Amino acid sequence: MPTIRVDMFEGRTPEQKREFVKALTEATVKALGTSPEAVDVILTDIKKSDWATGGVLWSEQKK
């Protein structure tokens, strides 16, 4: 059973998440030849203040 874990910044709507997990599931079924029921997708919403790149918090990144 494939399990896909996705970490992303918070703020997506339930509709966006629904569309995203559907697309991930369909791509996994096509690529691996598994059934949709065998695919798990775990979404983790992360605050920008809890994620850093290059030693700088995303909440403090210059735009």
C-alpha positions in Angstrom: 0.0 0.0 0.0 1.6 3.3 -1.1 1.6 6.0 1.5 2.3 9.5 0.3 3.3 12.2 2.9 3.1 15.8 2.0 4.3 18.7 4.1 3.1 22.1 3.0 2.4 25.5 4.3 -1.0 25.9 5.9 -3.7 27.9 4.2 -5.1 25.6 1.5 -8.8 25.2 1.3 -10.5 21.8 1.8 -11.4 22.0 -1.9 -7.8 22.4 -2.9 -6.7 19.6 -0.7 -9.5 17.3 -2.1 -8.3 18.0 -5.7 -4.7 17.5 -4.8 -5.2 14.1 -3.1 -7.4 13.0 -5.9 -4.6 13.9 -8.4 -1.9 12.2 -6.3 -4.0 9.1 -6.0 -4.8 8.9 -9.8 -1.1 9.4 -10.6 -0.1 6.7 -8.2 -2.6 4.2 -9.5 -1.4 4.9 -13.1 2.3 4.7 -12.2 2.2 1.7 -9.9 -0.8 -0.2 -11.1 -2.4 -0.3 -7.7 -6.0 0.4 -6.7 -7.2 3.8 -5.5 -8.2 2.2 -2.2 -4.6 1.1 -1.5 -3.3 4.6 -1.7 -3.0 6.7 1.5 -2.2 10.4 1.4 -1.2 12.2 4.6 -1.2 16.0 4.5 0.6 18.0 7.1 0.0 21.7 7.4 2.9 23.6 8.7 3.0 27.2 9.8 5.6 29.4 8.1 7.1 30.1 11.5 7.9 26.4 11.9 9.7 25.9 8.5 13.1 27.3 7.6 15.2 27.2 4.4 18.8 28.3 4.4 18.7 29.2 8.1 15.8 31.6 7.7 12.3 31.0 8.8 9.7 31.3 6.0 7.7 33.7 8.2 10.8 36.0 8.0 11.6 35.6 4.3 11.7 38.9 2.3 9.1 38.9 -0.5 
